[in-house]
């Protein structure tokens, strides 16, 4: 698990050290200490953090400090804590109005463990919002690339595959044709090595896409690079592939093949927006292939 980096602001040095030690023990945190709000604001301007943990009271006013933080960092998690006898309902309301994400009095070991849990919840929610925001922005860029694709079907598909590869930051993105349980990439963008290695026709059963076709849905590899109970298929083992995301492509109601991405580096998984993105790209490619078939049919009738 990756440690969350926190800016830890507390004027009480002894209490700050105790809380920092417990956070290191009870949660995935590393903390950078600051004794006052003014120093903390300066540090925030130069460093990147996953959240703030703030001991109340601060000499320059805890609520005032939170207001300054919220002015520049409206989404950053800020969890406040303090001695139980230092709070009344009015103080707690003032902290929340100033921008505290959460607040907890701390005294014994159970309180410190609860503080670590509250911080982890706040930071994970913050990261999830960031992932969704990045995903939405990336989907817009992918949509723009698709909308600006050339009218020639082969050039258009190549352009979309390049956009998919760039969007997903993978070694290879390809459109595969599947016929009679045989699998072949008919278009692909990627590293020279993978483009050459993936150019041959192989049995569908040797590929990741066998599961995608069998289940008729978008499929992603798991943390060890395998697919469900199958593990890594033959092509994955042979080429050292560590992750896969693929979705079916149907043209005029019939299976054409799959659109997929692969990479030789492991990753934690594919986010929801990434699954959505590849499905959008697959539907666009399917429409282009349908239009190309229709144009070919009209040309034959004219001739």
Secondary structure, 3 states (H helix, E strand, C coil): CCCEEEEEECCCHHHHHHHHHHHHHHCCEEEEEECCHHHHHHHHCCCCCCEEEEEECCCCCHHHHHHHHHHHCCCCEEEEEECHHHCCHHHHHHHHHHCCCEEEECCCHHHHHHHHHHHHHHHHHHHHHHHHHHHHHHHHHHHHHHHCCCCCHHHHHHHHHHHHHHHHCCCEEEEEEEECCEEEEEEEEECHHHHHHCCCCEEHHHCCHHHHHHHCCCEECCCCCCECCCECCHHHHHHCCCEEEEEEEEECCEEEEEEEEEECCCCCCCCHHHHHHHHHHHHHHHHHHHHHHHHHHHHHHHC
